[in-house]
Amino acid sequence: MSDILLSARNLSVRFGGVLAVNNVSFDVKRGEVFTLIGPNGAGKTTVFNLISRIYQPTTGEITYLGKKLTDQPAHAIAAMGIARTFQNIELFEHATVLHNLLIGRHTHRKTGFLRDMFFTATAREAELQARLKAEEVIDLLHLQHYRDTLVAGLPYGVRKVVELARALCTEPQLLLLDEPSSGLNVEETDDMAFWIQDIQQELGITVLMVEHDMSLVSKVSDRVLAMNQGEVLAMGTPREVQTDPAVIEAYLGTVDDVSSLRRVA
């Protein structure tokens, strides 16, 4: 079995006359945390949207478990074992934490509409498994205190964890995290780093992340790919990438101040 879970080859995408991503290639290995970094407009989220099938590449291809993602409809991605969170939280605010997790779990169900409608034995078993998985994730991410709370009443940092929990309820092999530290304070960012490491190490889930906080990137990432203006600048360990002259120049316009890479927009 190959150790490559996802592979992107020569990805390019144009929006009108703008080349948003230009000839980007990378592999994501099973079990690693692989992070995309870069200034605003570098193309990071566009790459995420290509993987999620929100966008179609102009050229190039993406394969996941040996299958071409570019041949798959967007709604099939979750069923293939890929889950995603978003920079702007997308939860049902007037539902409880548990209900939001159960909604996330529905992509994993295989009972079909008619069986669910008549609540057959198979459907009852699926419902039981959904609730067991949701409770398991609630325990894993220490959300017991908020289990029956409406999302609308939760602090922002807790909502970010709930969104992560909902993604985990689909039992993904690949988890896409879009700016997981966005809007979080220092303590909440440290907590997020802990959850990401726990997900990788305890659940064996591969993580592909877009992130701007280099402290978080350095703490949790196995490898980093730096982008600028839609192109790959460097790829390697967090330390290798942070000290790469091309990366420093792209962020700062000079190679004299590596310390300013602690946080990047």
N, C-alpha and C positions, 0 to 999 in steps of 0.2 A: 504494500500500500504506500502510495506517495505521501511524503510529508508536506506537500503543498496542498493547502485547502482551497485557496483562491488565487487566480493568476490573471493579471491584466497585461495585455500586450498591445503596444502602439496605439493607445487610446487617444483620440482627438475628437473634439466636439466644437462645432461652430454655432453661434447664435447670430444669425444675419451675417454681418461682415466681421464679427468678433470671434477670434480663436480663443475660446475659454480654457481648453485643455489641449496641449500640443505634444503628441507622441509620448505619452506617459506609460511606463511599464514597471511592474513590480509583482512580487509573489508574497503571499501571506502564508506562513507555515502553521501547521496544526499546533495549537496550544500556546501560541505566542500572543503578546500584545504588540501590535504594529500601529504606529501613530503617524498621521499626516500633519505636518506643521507648515506654516507659511503666513506671510502678511495677508491682510484683507484683500480679497480679489485674486488670491494665488491660484485658485481652482480646486481647493480641498473639498469643499462641500459639493462642487460639481461632480467630482469623482465619486463621492458617496451617492449622489443622485443617479449616476450611471449604474452603479452596482445595484441600487434599489429599483432600477428600471423606471424611475421617474423621467429620466432623459434617455435618449437613444444616441449612442456614439455615432459620429460622422464616419469615422474609420476606427479600426481596431476591434478587439474582442475581449470579453471577460469570461473565464471558465471557473466553475465552482464544482468541486467533486467530479471533475472531468467533463461536466456538462456546460454548454454555452449558455450563459445567462442572457445573452443578447437574443436568444431564441425564445425566451420565456416571457409571458405576460407579467405585468407588475404584481397582480394579485396572487401569482404562484410562488413568489419569492419566500414568503413566510412559511409556506408548506414545505419548502425545500430545506428549511433549517436555518434561515437567516432572519434575525430580528434587528430592529433599529429603534434608537431613541432620537429625539430631535432637539436642536438648540432651544427652540421655543416649545415648551412643554405642551403635549397634546393628550390631555386626559379629559374624562367626563366629570366636570366639576360638581355636578349635582348627584353623583353616585358615590357610594362609599369606596374606601380603598379595596375592600374585598371584591366588590362588584366590578371595579375597574380591572382587577386581576383576572376575574372570570371572563370578562369581555376579551382580554388579551389571549386567554387560553383557547378561545373558540377556533382559532386557526389550526389547532392541533387535533380537533375533533373530526372523526371520519364517519359519523353515524348517518348523516344525510337528513334532509328536511322532513321527509315522511316519518322516519323513525322518531325524530325529535318531536314531531307534532303529536304523535300518539304515545310518546314516552314509553317506548318498548324497553325490554330488559337491557338491550344493548345501549339504548340512550340513557337509561338510568345508571348503568355502569360508567358511561362516558362522563355523566354529570358528577358522579362520585369521584372519579379520577381527577376531574377538573378542580373540584374543591380541595382534594388532598394536595394537589400540586400547588394551588394558591396558598394554602395554609403552610406548606413547606417553605415557600419563598418568603412569606410573611415572617416566619421564624428566622430564616437565613439572614434577612436584612433588618431584623429587630424592629419590625413594624407592628408588633402585637398591640401596642398602646393605641395605634391609629386604625386598627382593623375595621371598625364599624363607623369611622368618622367620614363625613362628606369631604371630598377633596377640596371643595371651595373654602373650607375652614382650616386648611393646613398651611403651615409656613412654607415658603418657597423651597427651602432646602429639602424638606420632607417630600414635597411633590416630586422633586428630581429623583429621589430614591424610589418613590412609587412608580414613576415611569420606568425606571430600571427594572423594578420588580415585575411590572406587566410584561416587559420584553422577555424576562427569564421564564415566565409562565408558558411560553411557546416551546420551551426546551430547545433553544437554538444550538447549532454547532458553531455558528459565526454570529457575533454580536457587534453591531455597528453603533458606536457611541459618537454622537455629533455634539461637540463642545460640552462634555459632561460637567465641567466646572463653571460654565457660564452662569453668572448671577449668584454664585456661592461666595461666602466669606472664607477666610483662611481655615477656620476649624471645620467647616462643612466640606471644603476641598480636601482636607486631610482625610475626612471620613470617606469621601468618594474614592480616594486613592486606595483606602483599605478595602472597600467593596470590590473594586476592579481587580485587585490582587487576589482577593478571596474567590471571586468568580473564576478567575483563570486557574488558580492552584487547586481549589477544592472541587470545582465542577468540571474542570478541564475544557472550558469554553474558550475558543479563540476570539480575541478582541481586536477589531479594527477601529481606530479612534481618530477623530479630528479634534485637536486641542490647541489652545493658545497659551496655557499656563505651563511654562517650561519646568517649573518645580514639580508639577504633577507628571508631566511627560517623563522627566528624568527618573522619577520614583517608580513608575509602573511599566515603562516601555522596554521591550527587548530590542526592538529596532525602530528607527525613525526614518521617514522620508520627508525631506524638505522640498517645498515647491515655491516657485515665484513666477508670476505672469503665465501660469498654465503649464510650466515646464518643471522637470525634476532638476533640483540643484545638487542634492547629495542624498546618500542613503547609508545608514550604518547604525552603530550604537548611539544612544543619546549624546554621549561625550564626543564621539567622532563627528557627529553632525553639528553640534553646538560650536565646535572649534574649527569647522571647515571655513576657509577664507571666503568662499563664494556665498555661503549662508550668512556669515557676518556682514558682508557687504550689502547683501539684499535687504537685511533687516535695518542696518544702521547707516549704510552709505560709506562706511569706513571699516577697517579691520583693526582699529585701535582699542575697541571697548567690548570685550567678550561678556563682561558682567551684565550689560544691559539686556542680554538674551534671557535673563531670568523670566521676564514676561514679554510676550509679543502679542500684538493685536491681530 
